[in-house]
Amino acid sequence: MVDLGKIPPTIWWEDGTVRMIDQSRLPLVGDLLVCNGYEGVCSAIAGMAVRGAPALGVAAALAVALWSETAGAAITDLRYYLGELDRVADEIAATRPTAVNLMWGAERMKRFARDNADAGLDALRPLVLEEALRVRAEDEERNRALGAHGAALIEPGSRILTHCNAGSLATAYFGTALGVIFTAHAEGKIAQVWVDETRPVLQGARLTAWELRMAGVPFRLICDNMAASIMRSGWVDAVIVGADRIAANGDVANKIGTYGLAVLCKEHGIPFYVAAPSSTVDLTLASGDEIVIEERDPREVTGFTVSGVIEPRTSIETKALDALTEAGPYSLGMTKGHQMELTRKGGAYQFDAWVRIAPPNVEVYNPAFDVTPAAYVTAIITEQGVARAPYGESLAEACCGTGALHELG
């Protein structure tokens, strides 16, 4: 049985705020972020407190609604309101360049506001919030439909390898690639999941492993460079990954390392499946060559970040930590560029640290994503059905919004 009850929602609206699980600190620290302004959501997106293509689409929609309910509430001129909403939506969309769902969510809110402007400003504001909540609700519905389509491709007793995190945490709820795995496991088809650690931010080790453990799905964690060896040993029956953007021809942008897995699958005769909602398909891009690849902070490669909670064992330790954190967060002076900050957290003390592992002044290339050519993709699983080559036809059908649930292409 799959128990998703232990996995919290990723992002939601509550009491006039946008709330989200801080994924940058999972799994050892489970903090809740409360955003009172859209700028806070933007910071959370840029800092990867919220990540995963579908979740970013929901975050964009909720951030626009949050602006409308806060700063936008003081605007009395409809034309000015619409102009500012467009500006804010564009600012939100620009926080990360690769995941198309972020732009999709922002554009959907812009289009909705324009299409409903005739209702008048007083009526439009609550409608904008309703639309953002609809975006969130629809995401879970799409993911569950996607999971059902993907599970139909999985044979009983399968050993599945997945990369990065395309689980519930990457969506409003339920997940894409992990949504397929959750559904297949509930049907008794999953023998084991291989979880790539996913360097350099370790979304597989931190997030996917945590979700699978919470849901009761059997898994084993491996380093990224172990995938070829276990494939050669015959221990992988299929690979399922998510996607951050899919071009019209079926080229797939996903977390760095995905392309290598696809090449390995081709060599070993293993199906390579991509699971993503139709909103991740960008029909305006002819191929993956047009996808902008985000480059991130070199410190993700030259060191690693760790968060945890210190629980004092003695009164002496408590006194020392109290003295350090009495005036607020305390940054420790450390050599070699290491960093650590202590903060009081109830009766305990939270630490957030960055530890260097590479020599100082090393030049780094740190792309967050790579592009897998369509020729390496066995099928693309969407909420509309399973798209197969030629992807130019089947993806267009998946994005047409017919609601049909069938084999495409």
C-alpha positions, 0 to 999 in steps of 0.5 A: 500500500502507498501512504501519501498521508505523511507527505505534506502539501507543497504550496497552498493559500491560507489566511491571505498568505502563500505557504510552502514547505522549505525544500532547501532544508528537507529532509532533516529540517521541516520548515514552513515558509509564510509569504506575505508578499509576492517578493517572498515567493520570488525569493523562495523560487530563486532559492529553490525553497519551492522547485519542480516545474508543476510546483513553480507554475502553481507558485507563479499563479499564487504569487500573482494572486498574493500581489492582487490581494496585497499591493494590488488592493490599493489600486483603484484604476483598472488599467493601472491594475492590469499593467501592474499585474502584467509587470509583477507576473513578468517579474515572477516568470523571470526568477528562473529561466528554464522551467516553462511552467513558471512562465505558463502560470504567470501568463495564465494569470495575465490572460485571465485578468485581461479576459475578465477585466469587463467585470470591473476591478472590485469583482476582478480581484476575487476572481484572480484569487479563484483562478490561482486556487483553480491552478493549484487544484487542477495540478493535482488532478492532472498528476493523478491522471498522469500517474494512471497512464504511466502505471499502465506502462509498468510491468509487475515486479519492475525495478524503476530508476528515477533522477532528481525529484519529480514527486509530490514536492515538485508539484502541488501534490502527488507528483509526476514521475513519482506519481507514476511510481506511486500508482504502479506501487499501489497496483502491486507492480513495483519491486524497487526504485533506484534513486539517483542522488542527483548532484550537485543539490542532491534532490534525489537523496534529500527529497525523493528518498524522503518521499518514497520512505514516507509513502512506503515504497521500497527503494535504494539510494545510489550515486549518479555514477552507479547507474551504468553499472546497475543497468549492465547488471540487469537490475533496471527495467525502466527509467522514469524522470520528470521534465522542466520543459519539452520542445515541440519535437519531443526534446526534453530539458530536465535536471542535469544528468538526465541525458546521460541516463537516456543514452545509457537506456538506449545502450542497454535496451531499457525504456526511458519515460518522461512524465510531465503535465501538458503545461510543460510542453512548449510548442513555441520551441521547435527543438531543445536547441532553443531552451535556455539552460539555467546556470546556478551558483558555483558553490553548489559544486565547490561545497555542500549545504547542510541544515539541522537542529542542535538539541543541547545535552547539558545546561552548559551547552544551552548556556553557550548556545543562548549566549551566541544567539541572544541577539538573533542569528549568529554567524560563526567565523570559520576558515577556508570559506566554510560558513555556519549560522545558528538560530534559536528554534524553540527549545533547540537551535537550528544551524545552516552551513555551507562546507567547502570541498574543492580548493579555493578559486576553482572555476566552475561550470554548473548548468542546472539542466541538460537536454535529452534529444527526442530520439532517446525518449521511449514515451512522454506521459501526460495527463492526456495520455501517452505521447510517442514518436512522432512527437510533433503530432502526439504532443500537439494532440496532448496539448489541445485540451480535449480531455481525452485519456488514451494512447497518443501518436 
